[in-house]
Amino acid sequence: MRIAQVAPLIETVPPKTYGGTERVVHYLTEELVSQGHDVTLFASGDSLTNADHVAVVNESLRCSSVPRDPFIWHQRQLMEVLRMADKFDIIHFHTDFSHFSVMRYLDTPHVTTLHGRLDLPDYQVVFEQFPDMPVVSISDSQRAQIRNANWVGTVYNGTPGENYDYQPAPNPNEYFAFLGRFSPEKGPERAIEIAKRLGVKLKMAAKIDKVDEPYFSERIQPHLDHPLIEYIGEVNESGKNKLLGGAKALLFPIDWPEPFGLVMTESMACGTPVVAFRNGSVDEVMKHGVSGYVVESVDEAVEAARNIDKINRRACRIYFQNRFSVESMTKGYVGVYEQLIKPQESIRMPSRNAIVKTIETAVSAG
């Protein structure tokens, strides 16, 4: 198949440190290429891929040396996709909803994976306006708030097992790991409380978004002087492998409807069990008693973490291999592509040139 993968421009593909969506796009793109598909990746210019690469901006927006307007650059990227649309059997978007109003007028089959939360009120309006847009969820629980979307499948995120080393035992210098973002919904304060109550070191690798800087300064930074709490900044994939593999457990104390939680599977890939709060996709990703424990309170999390050595790390790795491999993810998406590429009667709508010109005018004005 001739497949276009359209990635967000915020991070590189793959991301240098934090960036779950871009990491999944990378894994999927590279596996499709290895299977012999003709893949074109639309991503920032500093991305690395074995696919054909189309870039409208030289560096990812978060790493840009000058301020960039994400709306403008994503619209420019969309224009490139439109210009090349006839070259593809299917176009796979990972960029939320911004392309919906345009893509409904084109004949080229397309699909959008929704990687983020869908429980915000305005999202109902989006799907009331665009109930025909084919979309994929990354967990069944993600769909709970949007019942009227054109769901064409659920495909769990996959991770190449070879990227993470199985560790049959944790580091003798015991510690728990927290990996993600310093934001209230990710539960870093809960992780700190669990570690302190158990007297076990906590290594925290996390991104701090601009919007979360006040939260970090007020609620997290005061704890970083404690001898049990260590903030190690953001980590790349190699650093993540080392951090997760050496941990007694990953603490995943979320307080929001997590759409998937890629870090849980990355931890399982190392054989490191997870203590996860029941929310969002956790019950789909986790298997209580096998990949770790699913809990509903800090008290339960403390008890679970106290008993984490009862989890068999080899069984944890096998559970990951059976459910969350990159091969399983790619097989799921290929099935979605084949479903959407089936011949169907075309509805003649405005020409692509007219649409491109409209977007060019909007970008110039923006």
C-alpha positions in Angstrom: 0.0 0.0 0.0 1.0 3.6 -0.5 0.5 5.1 2.9 0.9 8.7 4.2 1.5 9.2 8.0 0.8 12.7 9.1 2.5 13.5 12.5 2.2 16.5 14.8 5.0 19.0 14.3 5.4 19.8 18.0 8.0 17.1 18.6 10.4 15.2 16.3 9.5 11.7 15.0 10.7 9.9 17.0 10.8 12.4 19.9 14.1 13.1 21.5 12.6 12.8 25.0 8.9 13.2 25.9 6.3 12.6 23.1 4.0 9.6 23.2 2.1 10.3 19.9 5.2 11.0 17.9 6.8 7.8 19.3 3.9 5.7 18.2 3.9 7.3 14.8 7.6 6.4 14.5 7.1 2.8 15.5 4.2 2.4 13.1 5.9 4.1 10.2 9.1 2.1 10.5 7.2 -1.2 10.9 5.1 -0.5 7.8 8.3 0.3 5.8 9.9 -3.0 7.0 6.8 -4.9 5.8 7.3 -3.5 2.3 4.7 -0.7 2.2 5.4 2.6 0.4 5.2 5.1 3.3 5.6 8.9 3.3 6.0 10.6 6.7 4.9 14.2 7.0 6.8 15.4 10.1 9.3 18.1 11.2 12.6 18.3 9.3 14.7 17.1 12.2 12.7 13.8 12.3 14.5 10.5 11.4 12.8 7.9 9.3 13.3 5.2 6.6 10.1 6.3 4.9 10.0 9.1 2.4 10.0 12.3 4.4 8.1 15.6 3.7 8.8 18.5 6.0 7.3 22.0 6.0 9.4 23.2 9.0 13.1 22.5 9.7 12.8 21.7 13.3 10.1 20.6 15.7 8.1 23.5 17.1 8.9 22.8 20.8 12.6 22.8 19.9 12.4 25.7 17.5 15.1 28.4 17.9 12.4 31.0 17.1 8.7 31.1 18.2 6.4 29.3 15.8 2.6 29.4 15.5 1.5 25.7 15.6 -1.7 26.5 13.7 0.1 28.1 10.7 2.6 25.3 10.4 0.1 22.5 10.7 -2.0 24.2 8.0 1.1 24.4 5.7 1.6 20.7 6.4 -2.0 20.0 5.5 -1.5 21.8 2.2 1.4 19.5 1.4 -0.8 16.5 2.2 -3.5 17.8 -0.1 -1.1 18.4 -3.0 0.2 14.9 -2.8 -3.1 13.1 -1.9 -3.4 11.3 -5.3 -0.2 9.5 -4.6 -1.6 7.6 -1.6 -4.0 4.7 -1.2 -4.7 6.1 2.3 -3.8 9.0 4.5 -3.4 8.4 8.2 -3.6 11.5 10.4 -2.3 11.8 14.0 -3.1 15.5 14.3 -6.4 15.8 16.1 -9.3 17.5 14.2 -7.8 20.4 12.2 -8.1 18.6 8.9 -11.7 17.4 9.2 -13.3 20.2 7.3 -11.0 19.7 4.3 -10.7 15.9 4.1 -14.4 15.3 3.9 -14.2 16.8 0.4 -11.5 14.5 -1.0 -11.8 11.1 -2.6 -8.6 9.7 -1.1 -9.4 7.4 1.8 -8.2 8.7 5.2 -8.4 7.9 8.9 -7.5 9.7 12.1 -6.1 8.2 15.2 -7.3 10.2 18.2 -4.4 10.1 20.7 -5.8 12.5 23.3 -8.5 12.8 25.9 -12.1 13.1 24.5 -14.0 14.1 27.6 -13.9 17.9 27.1 -17.3 19.4 26.3 -16.3 21.1 23.0 -15.3 17.8 21.5 -19.0 16.8 21.3 -19.5 19.7 19.0 -16.7 18.5 16.7 -18.3 15.1 16.2 -21.8 16.5 15.8 -20.4 18.5 12.9 -18.2 15.7 11.5 -20.0 12.4 12.3 -18.7 10.9 9.0 -14.9 11.3 9.7 -13.4 7.8 10.1 -11.5 7.7 13.4 -9.6 5.1 15.5 -9.5 5.0 19.2 -6.4 3.8 21.2 -8.6 2.2 23.8 -12.2 1.3 24.1 -12.5 3.5 27.2 -11.4 6.5 25.2 -14.7 6.4 23.3 -16.9 6.7 26.4 -17.6 10.4 25.9 -18.0 10.4 22.1 -20.7 7.9 21.1 -21.6 9.5 17.7 -18.2 9.3 16.1 -17.5 7.1 13.0 -15.4 4.6 14.9 -13.7 2.2 12.5 -11.5 0.4 15.1 -9.6 0.4 18.3 -5.9 -0.2 18.0 -3.7 -0.4 21.1 -0.4 1.4 20.9 2.6 -0.9 20.3 6.2 -0.8 21.3 9.2 -2.7 19.7 10.2 -5.2 22.4 13.8 -5.0 21.3 13.9 -1.3 22.4 13.6 -2.3 26.0 15.8 -4.8 27.8 14.1 -7.4 30.1 15.5 -7.0 33.6 14.8 -10.1 35.7 15.5 -8.2 38.9 15.4 -4.5 39.9 18.4 -2.4 40.8 19.7 -3.4 44.2 19.5 0.2 45.2 15.7 0.1 45.4 13.6 2.8 43.8 10.3 3.5 42.2 9.9 5.3 38.9 7.6 8.1 37.8 7.7 9.0 34.1 5.5 11.4 32.2 4.5 15.1 32.8 4.5 17.2 35.9 0.8 18.0 35.8 -2.0 17.4 38.3 -3.7 14.8 36.1 -0.6 12.6 36.0 -0.5 12.4 39.8 3.1 13.2 40.7 2.1 14.3 44.2 0.5 10.9 44.8 3.7 9.2 43.6 5.7 11.3 46.1 3.4 10.4 48.9 3.6 6.7 48.1 7.4 6.7 48.1 7.6 8.6 51.3 5.2 6.4 53.1 7.2 3.3 52.1 10.6 4.9 52.7 11.7 4.0 49.1 13.5 6.3 46.7 11.5 7.8 43.9 13.2 8.7 40.6 11.1 11.2 38.6 11.7 11.8 34.9 9.2 14.3 33.6 8.5 17.1 31.1 7.3 20.5 32.4 5.0 22.2 30.0 4.7 26.0 30.1 1.1 25.7 31.4 2.3 23.5 34.2 5.2 25.6 35.4 3.2 27.2 38.3 2.0 23.8 39.4 5.6 22.4 39.4 6.9 25.4 41.3 4.2 25.4 44.0 3.4 21.7 44.4 6.4 19.6 43.3 9.6 21.6 43.6 9.3 21.8 47.5 9.5 18.0 47.6 12.7 17.8 45.6 14.9 18.6 48.6 13.7 15.4 50.3 16.4 12.7 50.3 14.0 10.1 48.8 12.8 12.2 45.9 15.1 12.7 42.9 14.2 14.7 39.7 16.3 13.6 36.8 14.7 15.7 34.1 13.5 14.4 30.8 15.0 11.2 29.4 15.5 9.8 25.9 14.6 6.2 25.0 17.9 4.8 26.2 17.5 6.6 29.5 13.9 5.4 29.8 15.0 1.8 29.3 17.6 2.1 32.1 15.2 4.0 34.5 12.3 1.6 34.0 14.3 -1.6 33.9 16.0 -0.8 37.2 12.8 0.2 39.1 11.0 -2.0 41.6 7.8 -0.6 40.0 6.5 2.2 37.9 4.0 4.4 39.8 1.2 5.5 37.5 -1.1 7.4 39.9 -3.2 9.2 37.2 -6.2 11.3 38.0 -7.7 11.7 34.5 -9.2 9.4 31.8 -5.9 8.4 30.3 -6.5 7.3 26.7 -3.8 4.7 26.7 -0.7 5.3 28.9 2.2 4.1 26.7 4.6 4.2 29.6 2.8 1.3 31.3 3.6 -0.9 28.3 7.2 0.4 28.2 7.6 -0.6 31.8 6.1 -4.1 31.2 8.5 -4.5 28.3 11.4 -4.2 30.9 9.6 -6.7 33.1 8.9 -3.9 35.6 5.4 -4.1 37.1 3.1 -1.1 37.4 1.0 0.3 40.2 -1.7 2.1 38.3 -4.8 4.0 39.5 -8.0 2.7 37.9 -8.9 5.5 35.4 -9.4 5.7 31.7 -7.7 2.8 29.8 -5.9 1.3 32.8 -8.2 -1.7 33.1 -7.6 -2.5 29.4 -3.8 -2.1 29.5 -3.2 -3.7 32.9 -3.8 -7.2 34.1 -4.1 -7.1 37.8 -1.8 -9.5 39.5 0.2 -10.1 36.3 1.5 -6.8 35.0 1.3 -5.2 38.4 -1.7 -3.9 40.5 -4.7 -1.7 39.7 -5.7 0.4 42.7 -8.2 3.1 43.6 -6.5 5.1 46.4 -3.2 6.0 47.8 -3.7 3.6 50.7 -4.3 0.7 48.2 -1.2 1.9 46.1 1.0 1.8 49.2 -0.1 -1.8 50.0 0.3 -2.8 46.3 3.8 -1.3 46.1 4.7 -3.1 49.4 3.8 -6.4 47.7 5.2 -5.7 44.3 7.9 -8.4 44.6 5.1 -11.0 44.3 4.7 -10.0 40.6 6.7 -12.3 38.3 8.8 -10.0 36.1 9.1 -12.6 33.3 5.3 -13.0 33.2 5.0 -9.2 33.1 7.3 -9.1 30.0 5.4 -12.0 28.3 2.1 -10.2 28.9 3.5 -7.1 27.1 4.8 -9.3 24.2 1.4 -10.9 23.7 -0.7 -7.7 23.7 1.4 -4.6 23.0 4.0 -5.4 20.3 4.6 -3.1 17.4 3.6 -6.0 15.1 0.2 -6.3 16.7 -0.4 -2.5 16.4 0.7 -2.5 12.8 -1.6 -5.5 12.0 -4.5 -3.6 13.5 -3.9 -0.5 11.4 -3.3 -2.4 8.2 -6.7 -4.0 8.8 -8.3 -0.6 9.2 -6.6 0.6 6.0 -7.9 -2.3 4.0 -11.4 -1.7 5.3 -11.3 1.9 4.2 -9.7 1.4 0.8 -12.6 -0.8 -0.4 -14.0 0.7 -3.6 -16.9 3.0 -3.1 -18.8 5.5 -5.2 -17.1 8.9 -5.2 -19.0 12.0 -4.4 -17.8 14.8 -6.5 -17.0 17.8 -4.3 -14.9 21.0 -4.8 -11.5 20.4 -6.5 -8.3 19.9 -4.5 -6.8 23.0 -6.1 -9.6 25.1 -4.8 -9.2 23.7 -1.3 -5.5 24.3 -1.3 -5.9 27.9 -2.5 -8.4 28.5 0.3 -6.0 27.2 2.9 -3.1 29.2 1.4 -5.1 32.3 1.7 -6.0 31.5 5.4 -2.4 30.8 6.3 -1.2 34.0 4.6 -3.8 36.0 6.5 -2.9 34.2 9.8 
